[in-house]
């Protein structure tokens, strides 16, 4: 085992140590007044109660799937016997990452509000470094899980040759990605339904009907709304990006082992180690970037964005530079089928640049510092209908640049790896270049996720300040931090979607590699391809494609494409309707309390917050099950009925439709949210004006767009790939 591998567990430990340091520093800060502490405790208890309920449901699903995988492995022999255990550990670490991030956020919000009374910079520092706990926990646990499985499988897997052992090890490790993806989908869907049911209910009755401020303590749904920010935007997001991060590294390792199979173990090892080492270095650079983030008192939104950009850009630039050194030290010298060290480094740079461009274009379309969102706010002067129409149009237009960016990044990453030779002979190497670009995009996730997790913390800090009836100047400062959080959250969603596209493409190639392992499980050692006899383990991707006739003229592929495209829309429809049904129950309850509990609107009687928390919890638990299980069952059925050709079509259709739809939903929702904020700052009539009411409607429509359906699509396209990979052995046996 190459000594460079030990950088990976070392980086995991460093990440977790700094996460603990930031958490400890945050806990030393004061939560403020008795009322601030009380409200924070309500939110904390509600969030933990929800998470406990969610994990009960998820444990049942995991138990059933683990038994299924055990039957396939030990009963039918079509799967590696390590798969059930790898699946369970992936889900455990994904859930743990979300839990740690959410627990941190619930402790940080009141402390952020209290620190903001001292200065804007103090509030920013606590909120951002609390978000960094999430970012560093995700990358730390991800690299720790990968390190443990690499060591265990390296010790126990013994195939006919060392090169075959590496292929089996890396493809087996891919399966723990399904555990992470499954947990992430439940967390995103359930959390998204919870938070938006509460948010929509609070907005419709509180802001629109009763004309009371956001986060007003008189609103019965306010606590549920604040709880939802944590369970959806923190716990769900952490689990989401955990599986993206691990998925990109694992897919690259598997493709590296396969692409250089004929060159032997020593060359394979270089390609396998590269993504792990790049990710390890990215952890250290993320920590450096976190310490760079600070601002001055009286900073504008652009100043705050600049502060965060300094940290993320510094980390990205440093990883781009050091990547050249990584490939040089690993010995990518152009011999034995390896590309030159600078070629693959440029593939990584293309992924990094794609991430930066997608982030910037998302910021342009969703931040009220720029014209698109300002014009959307201006359209509110003619009512909510024009806000909805213009917001939908804005979201559709905003898909163009991210799609073109990803397309160019794919071509550049492929071309840089192969010397811009686009042919079947360079396919495996080109796909390795694309997957290493995904690793590059996610390598600085420690700080990128910190900027995203910061948003819900700042939002909750504003809610705490409002409910605690602090001086209005404190709410003004937290609103500035919250506006920044809306933009960083939208940027983070764009980044997550872009990385999901590259990762899903790498997983699509990994599915082909898993089919080869499936042949081994059923004892098929040679294939008849085009009149040639090909050894299964030596078969190229093009050999497998030819063997199963995976072309657009094959009706199985076409049917798969249609089903995959449909899945993106069906999934969004199910999750949006789930939010709608849950929000209806919330609206009815809030109206009932205003009608039946005397003295609420006068502030003489405290609302029944618990009943609203209970409604969101119950609705989320019930509504998340069907769409989540659909994402698991459909790839299984397509594999059983249509075979590998149908599965490839399914994954391609889901990736194409899901990526574009996710960008549209995230950007429309983000723009509606910030258009409301722009009006609230005194533009086009300000708070409580007709324009404000119109933008509140837009924001309410956009809530499930950007926080439930859109983010869940990232996981859908990757989970379908992961399920297909895990079920490849059964699919091969049946076809």
Secondary structure, DSSP 8 states (H G I E B T S, - for coil): --GGGHHHHHHHHHHHHHHHHHHHHHHTS---SHHHHHHHHHHHHHHHHHHHHHHHHHHHHHHHHHHHHHIIIIIS--S-TTHHHHHHHHHHHHHHHHHHHHHHHHHHHHHHHHHHTT-HHHHHHHHHHHHHHHHHHHHHHHHHHHHHHHHHHHHH---SSHHHHHHHHHHHHHTHHHHHHHHHHHHHHHHHHHHHHHHHHHIIIIIIIS---TT-TT-TTHHHHHHHHHIIIIIIHHHHHHHHHHHHHHHHHHHHHHHTGGG-HHHHHHHHHHHHHHHHHHHHHHHHHHHH----TT--HHHHHHHHHHHHHHHHHHHHHHHHHHHHHHT-BS-TT--BHHHHHHHHHHHHHHHHHHHHHHHHHH-TTSHHHHHHHHGGGG-HHHHHHHHHHHHHHTHHHHHHHHHHHHHHHHHHHHTS--SGGGHHHHHHHHHHHHHHHHTTHHHHHHHHHHHHHHHHHHHHHHHTT--HHHHHHHHHHHHHHHHHHHHHHHHHHHHHHHHHHHHHHHHHHHHHHHHHHTT--EEEETTEEEEGGG--HHHHHHHTT-STTSHHHHHHHHHHHHHHHHHHHHHHHHHHHHHHHHHHHHHHHHHHSTTTTTTSS---HHHHHHHHHHHHHHHHHHHHHHHHHHHHHHHHHHHHHHHHHHHHHHHHHHHHHHHHHHHHHHHHHHHHHHHHTTGGG-TTSHHHHHHHHHHHHHHHIIIIIHHHHHHHHHHHHHHHHHTHHHHHHH-
